Amino acid sequence: IQAPETLEKSGGRENYEIMTRRTSLTAAPAKAVMGKKALIAMSGGVDSSVAAFLTKQAGYDCIGVTMKLFQNEDIGVSRAKTCCSLEDVEDARSVARHLGIPYYVFNFSRDFKAQVIERFVAAYESGATPNPCINCNRYLKFERLFQRARELGCEAIVTGHYARIEKQNGRYILKKALDKSKDQSYVLYMLTQEQLAHIRFPLGALSKSEVRRIAEAQGFCNSEKPDSQDICFISDGDYVAFFEQYTGKPYPTGDILDLSGQVIGQHRGAVRYTAGQRKGLGLALNKPVYVCRKDMTANTVTVGPEQSLYSQELWADDVNWIATDHLSGPMRVYAKIRYRQTEQPSTVYPDKSGKIRLLFDKPQRAVTAGQAAVLYNGDIVVGGGTILKTVQF
């Protein structure tokens, strides 16, 4: 692969080659992929733009696509308002034009509404706290888009995720990104062997600063674009306002209970509260208390001291294994129960029902139903599942 002149001028050929040599796409000679098609999921951000550039440099015949995920009316945004997603489309289109690759927008709003938004709302209404990015990856990027890639005759589907895929002993393995501060393997634990065989993560061996340097050297319009921090369909972070607009119903007030079951206050709708929450409870007590659990049927929120938040055991279902076909007995792992948490030493026990029981070496704070429990062996993702319940300490 020859370094473009712009990269030679801005960062030096040697620096460029070090960065590109480390990507999973440029590890093999370009001849190995020459003429094969790759579908690039382009969000309009810098990561997917650089992923597209590296894929083209590797010799693939690239097609850039952006997924239109929602209608403005679905998320309570005026039809006349130009929302950020339209700006993202223009950024992605600009990069595709710069790279000289065809670009399309696929309307997946019906799938996104059914598989992500409605699941998100239903989970909150049942008392869980889901991570919608996991369902977006599962049902949109690596199912719906995967299907479209096949229809277009694409050998690979490429995204700007920070993770790595390797093949070991005939099995595809998902690994953490080398840049641990950007690692996204947690939200990818649901990938299947068939999907992993066709997915490419060009950024898995790069740091964010390296990615931005490549984008700047290429003159991409989004080289300094900040990373998205919010849930895409709830731009202002007000979940309850979104729920009320989306469902057309209010969420009634109810009792706040202490651990003995005594009423000590009133809540403003149980969906507003999450495990471990301290602020916004509206209680005047002589010591801090935290949300311990919710009963959505009784419409109550139970609070208690911080020590009541700790759990040493949880159960999870909807389990997907990556590093193995199945688990026949207990296994020592490191488990992560939320995206930004450090993995914790634990033992996973398979159940004949298909669920798993996870026993931590030390009690964990605010284990939350609806979140993912992802299991690691070093940098390798063993598998994961959706947290059902905890056994409180």
Legacy VTK file of the C-alpha trace (Angstrom):
# vtk DataFile Version 3.0
C-alpha trace
ASCII
DATASET POLYDATA
POINTS 393 float
0.000 0.000 0.000
1.467 3.329 -0.992
1.121 6.249 1.361
-0.851 9.118 -0.176
1.083 12.303 -0.801
-1.068 14.204 1.684
-0.079 11.808 4.444
3.581 12.055 3.540
3.410 15.813 3.925
1.425 15.961 7.167
2.638 13.044 9.203
5.452 11.417 7.317
5.329 8.207 5.322
6.830 6.184 8.156
4.155 7.305 10.625
1.390 6.503 8.126
2.752 3.049 7.369
3.051 2.199 11.067
-0.598 3.114 11.591
-1.939 1.301 8.556
0.248 -1.772 8.991
-1.363 -2.320 12.380
-4.926 -2.518 11.050
-6.575 -5.860 10.406
-7.280 -4.841 6.804
-3.742 -3.984 5.797
-2.109 -7.007 7.385
-2.731 -9.043 4.201
-1.519 -8.106 0.712
-3.997 -6.029 -1.282
-4.122 -8.775 -3.945
-5.945 -11.033 -1.456
-8.990 -8.729 -1.454
-8.665 -7.007 -4.818
-12.037 -6.960 -6.538
-13.969 -8.059 -3.443
-16.756 -5.775 -2.302
-17.006 -4.232 1.158
-20.014 -2.418 2.586
-18.879 0.418 4.870
-21.282 1.603 7.586
-20.651 5.359 7.589
-22.222 7.315 10.430
-20.728 10.655 9.445
-18.190 10.473 12.264
-14.422 10.350 12.021
-14.108 6.677 12.988
-16.254 5.234 10.213
-14.712 7.678 7.732
-11.194 6.458 8.478
-12.461 2.857 8.402
-13.712 3.538 4.867
-10.377 5.035 3.839
-8.383 2.089 5.206
-10.714 -0.404 3.562
-10.263 1.229 0.181
-6.482 1.340 0.722
-6.545 -2.387 1.433
-7.870 -3.066 -2.056
-11.594 -3.571 -1.502
-14.251 -2.308 -3.902
-16.077 -0.135 -1.382
-19.676 0.977 -1.014
-20.472 3.560 1.661
-23.855 3.514 3.369
-25.598 5.408 6.131
-28.533 3.884 7.957
-31.500 6.219 8.437
-32.660 4.965 11.802
-35.665 7.063 12.750
-38.286 9.465 11.491
-38.288 12.833 13.261
-41.883 12.325 14.390
-40.936 9.048 16.130
-38.607 10.867 18.506
-40.647 14.024 18.985
-38.657 16.272 16.643
-40.452 18.666 14.303
-40.504 17.660 10.645
-39.310 21.194 9.798
-36.276 20.936 12.048
-32.992 19.837 10.549
-31.777 17.283 13.057
-28.159 16.251 13.555
-28.691 12.989 11.666
-29.101 14.937 8.410
-25.816 16.713 9.072
-24.215 13.324 9.644
-25.496 12.115 6.291
-23.911 15.108 4.576
-20.593 14.475 6.356
-20.637 10.816 5.314
-21.546 11.752 1.746
-18.680 14.261 1.663
-16.146 11.638 2.773
-17.469 9.077 0.272
-17.181 11.639 -2.521
-13.647 12.463 -1.366
-12.739 8.762 -1.511
-14.442 8.260 -4.853
-16.758 5.498 -3.653
-20.513 5.114 -4.233
-22.692 6.178 -1.327
-26.274 5.358 -0.344
-28.701 5.979 2.499
-30.737 2.954 3.592
-34.006 3.598 5.386
-34.087 1.194 8.330
-36.372 3.350 10.473
-39.094 0.688 10.716
-36.593 -1.916 11.956
-34.998 0.569 14.359
-38.367 1.498 15.824
-39.336 -2.145 16.387
-35.981 -3.569 17.481
-34.390 -0.676 19.361
-36.830 2.052 20.419
-39.726 -0.220 21.381
-37.428 -2.678 23.169
-35.848 0.246 25.027
-39.192 1.632 26.190
-40.564 -1.815 27.118
-37.461 -2.638 29.151
-37.717 0.577 31.167
-41.413 -0.008 31.741
-40.609 -3.462 33.110
-38.034 -2.019 35.526
-34.867 -2.831 33.554
-32.197 -0.434 32.324
-31.092 -1.547 28.840
-28.196 -0.478 26.636
-29.816 0.392 23.263
-26.448 0.389 21.450
-26.268 -3.382 21.923
-29.628 -3.933 20.248
-28.710 -1.498 17.471
-25.573 -3.523 16.771
-27.433 -6.825 17.007
-30.507 -6.075 14.938
-29.455 -3.218 12.655
-25.721 -3.094 11.922
-24.983 -6.800 12.010
-28.327 -8.274 10.994
-30.291 -5.907 8.775
-27.234 -4.263 7.222
-25.506 -7.644 7.042
-28.437 -8.931 5.000
-28.258 -5.919 2.667
-24.514 -6.477 2.204
-25.198 -10.033 1.032
-27.810 -8.808 -1.416
-25.216 -6.451 -2.880
-22.636 -9.218 -3.178
-20.319 -7.795 -0.525
-17.686 -10.042 1.001
-17.150 -7.814 4.036
-19.078 -5.412 6.224
-16.910 -2.720 7.807
-17.566 -0.434 10.778
-15.565 2.036 12.822
-15.806 0.037 16.055
-12.718 -0.242 18.222
-12.316 -4.016 18.543
-10.341 -6.807 16.878
-11.225 -10.094 15.194
-8.788 -12.978 14.872
-9.109 -16.584 13.799
-7.743 -19.172 16.228
-7.990 -22.926 15.787
-10.709 -22.566 13.168
-12.839 -20.236 15.302
-13.300 -16.487 15.048
-12.372 -14.639 18.219
-13.481 -11.162 19.285
-10.802 -9.232 21.172
-10.512 -5.861 22.849
-9.072 -2.933 20.934
-5.447 -2.117 21.603
-6.566 1.336 22.755
-8.331 0.236 25.947
-9.808 3.697 26.492
-11.817 3.303 23.256
-12.519 -0.444 23.394
-16.082 -1.299 22.271
-16.006 -5.094 22.569
-18.593 -4.870 25.370
-21.354 -3.834 22.940
-20.336 -6.486 20.389
-20.587 -9.636 22.512
-23.648 -10.849 20.582
-21.792 -11.391 17.285
-22.017 -14.865 15.761
-19.325 -16.906 14.037
-20.951 -16.294 10.656
-20.982 -12.548 11.240
-17.431 -12.419 12.583
-16.204 -14.194 9.446
-17.329 -11.228 7.322
-16.885 -8.259 9.678
-13.835 -6.001 9.514
-12.791 -3.571 12.253
-9.930 -1.527 10.715
-9.508 0.634 13.839
-8.944 -2.159 16.338
-5.189 -1.651 16.496
-5.243 2.166 16.331
-5.616 4.874 18.942
-8.138 7.678 18.592
-5.347 10.206 18.084
-3.958 8.108 15.225
-7.403 7.915 13.635
-7.799 11.687 13.803
-4.346 12.185 12.283
-5.292 9.993 9.325
-8.570 11.908 8.879
-6.806 15.258 9.058
-4.144 14.161 6.583
-6.874 13.072 4.170
-8.649 16.406 4.531
-11.882 14.876 5.825
-14.471 17.456 6.854
-15.118 15.624 10.126
-11.531 15.119 11.311
-12.196 17.182 14.471
-15.831 16.196 14.900
-16.517 15.276 18.558
-17.663 11.792 19.455
-21.368 11.286 20.047
-22.151 10.831 23.734
-25.943 10.633 23.890
-28.437 8.007 22.816
-29.127 9.025 19.229
-32.912 9.098 19.544
-32.939 10.973 22.896
-30.722 13.937 22.137
-31.507 15.942 25.290
-31.085 13.009 27.695
-34.623 13.324 29.099
-35.721 9.688 28.963
-39.061 10.153 30.679
-40.147 13.022 28.417
-39.299 10.781 25.476
-41.262 7.851 26.959
-44.322 10.040 27.537
-44.171 11.486 24.024
-43.573 8.093 22.423
-46.220 6.114 24.347
-48.708 8.956 24.781
-49.208 8.134 28.439
-48.016 9.619 31.742
-46.077 7.628 34.329
-47.918 7.939 37.647
-46.477 8.876 40.994
-46.216 6.231 43.703
-44.708 5.321 47.046
-41.047 5.356 47.988
-40.400 2.616 50.542
-37.573 1.889 52.946
-36.167 -1.623 53.264
-38.791 -2.506 55.879
-41.604 -1.585 53.488
-42.586 1.646 55.201
-43.699 4.562 53.017
-41.208 7.434 53.374
-42.032 9.562 50.344
-43.484 9.806 46.870
-41.746 9.211 43.553
-42.526 10.944 40.236
-42.884 7.797 38.144
-40.845 4.645 38.706
-39.307 4.754 35.217
-37.352 7.836 36.317
-35.195 5.895 38.761
-32.294 3.492 38.347
-30.402 1.248 40.737
-27.797 3.153 42.726
-29.420 6.557 42.169
-29.050 9.017 45.038
-29.912 12.439 43.630
-33.397 13.556 42.720
-35.231 11.361 45.228
-36.876 14.327 47.009
-36.352 12.805 50.445
-35.348 14.786 53.541
-33.576 12.185 55.650
-30.685 12.396 58.072
-28.546 10.021 56.001
-28.062 9.330 52.302
-30.149 6.607 50.681
-30.006 5.018 47.244
-32.464 3.299 44.920
-32.196 -0.440 45.622
-35.047 -1.863 43.555
-38.306 -1.078 41.812
-41.617 -2.931 41.675
-43.251 -1.793 38.464
-46.477 -3.708 39.148
-46.951 -2.095 42.567
-45.422 1.164 41.263
-43.020 1.457 44.195
-39.376 2.435 44.523
-37.372 1.010 47.441
-34.392 2.872 48.861
-31.750 1.953 51.409
-28.196 2.613 52.574
-25.302 2.137 50.184
-24.394 -1.296 51.552
-27.782 -2.580 50.369
-26.728 -1.959 46.747
-24.132 -4.729 46.674
-24.656 -8.105 45.012
-22.266 -11.006 44.676
-24.355 -13.080 42.290
-26.462 -12.514 39.198
-28.349 -14.486 36.566
-28.340 -13.674 32.862
-30.163 -15.022 29.821
-30.087 -14.509 26.047
-26.510 -15.775 26.234
-24.146 -15.724 23.260
-20.816 -17.562 23.265
-17.957 -16.439 21.025
-14.762 -18.094 22.252
-16.502 -21.461 22.617
-19.542 -23.302 21.244
-20.944 -23.784 24.725
-19.928 -24.024 28.332
-20.262 -27.443 29.966
-18.961 -26.494 33.411
-17.803 -23.599 35.604
-15.228 -21.236 34.118
-13.088 -18.518 35.664
-13.630 -15.218 33.828
-13.444 -11.479 34.251
-16.923 -9.969 33.979
-18.008 -6.460 33.038
-21.574 -5.467 33.988
-21.641 -1.978 32.463
-19.847 -0.329 29.588
-17.355 1.787 31.562
-16.715 -0.672 34.378
-13.417 -2.497 34.873
-13.817 -6.273 34.536
-14.153 -8.108 37.835
-12.866 -11.617 38.672
-15.714 -14.099 38.852
-16.872 -17.614 38.026
-19.560 -18.348 35.467
-21.795 -21.406 35.860
-23.863 -22.609 32.898
-27.443 -23.687 33.557
-29.249 -26.364 31.547
-31.961 -23.785 30.791
-29.433 -21.812 28.739
-29.042 -19.113 31.357
-25.833 -18.427 33.249
-25.131 -17.766 36.916
-22.273 -15.397 37.630
-20.607 -15.398 41.044
-18.228 -12.508 41.714
-15.190 -12.837 43.943
-16.254 -9.576 45.616
-19.718 -7.992 45.837
-20.483 -5.506 43.072
-22.330 -2.205 43.424
-25.681 -1.579 41.710
-25.871 -4.607 39.413
-28.731 -3.624 37.106
-31.248 -5.799 35.281
-31.285 -5.124 31.552
-27.584 -4.353 31.282
-25.178 -6.802 29.661
-22.826 -9.063 31.591
-19.860 -9.603 29.257
-17.239 -12.215 30.079
-13.537 -11.913 29.243
-10.469 -14.092 29.309
-7.729 -11.499 29.075
-8.416 -9.562 25.857
-10.730 -12.239 24.482
-14.520 -11.949 24.726
-15.753 -15.331 25.954
-19.427 -14.379 25.634
-22.165 -12.537 27.441
-25.838 -12.203 28.242
-28.555 -9.873 29.552
-28.751 -9.476 33.323
-32.037 -10.830 34.677
-31.768 -10.489 38.414
-29.291 -10.227 41.225
-28.911 -11.884 44.599
-28.364 -8.968 46.926
-25.801 -9.026 49.665
LINES 1 394
393 0 1 2 3 4 5 6 7 8 9 10 11 12 13 14 15 16 17 18 19 20 21 22 23 24 25 26 27 28 29 30 31 32 33 34 35 36 37 38 39 40 41 42 43 44 45 46 47 48 49 50 51 52 53 54 55 56 57 58 59 60 61 62 63 64 65 66 67 68 69 70 71 72 73 74 75 76 77 78 79 80 81 82 83 84 85 86 87 88 89 90 91 92 93 94 95 96 97 98 99 100 101 102 103 104 105 106 107 108 109 110 111 112 113 114 115 116 117 118 119 120 121 122 123 124 125 126 127 128 129 130 131 132 133 134 135 136 137 138 139 140 141 142 143 144 145 146 147 148 149 150 151 152 153 154 155 156 157 158 159 160 161 162 163 164 165 166 167 168 169 170 171 172 173 174 175 176 177 178 179 180 181 182 183 184 185 186 187 188 189 190 191 192 193 194 195 196 197 198 199 200 201 202 203 204 205 206 207 208 209 210 211 212 213 214 215 216 217 218 219 220 221 222 223 224 225 226 227 228 229 230 231 232 233 234 235 236 237 238 239 240 241 242 243 244 245 246 247 248 249 250 251 252 253 254 255 256 257 258 259 260 261 262 263 264 265 266 267 268 269 270 271 272 273 274 275 276 277 278 279 280 281 282 283 284 285 286 287 288 289 290 291 292 293 294 295 296 297 298 299 300 301 302 303 304 305 306 307 308 309 310 311 312 313 314 315 316 317 318 319 320 321 322 323 324 325 326 327 328 329 330 331 332 333 334 335 336 337 338 339 340 341 342 343 344 345 346 347 348 349 350 351 352 353 354 355 356 357 358 359 360 361 362 363 364 365 366 367 368 369 370 371 372 373 374 375 376 377 378 379 380 381 382 383 384 385 386 387 388 389 390 391 392
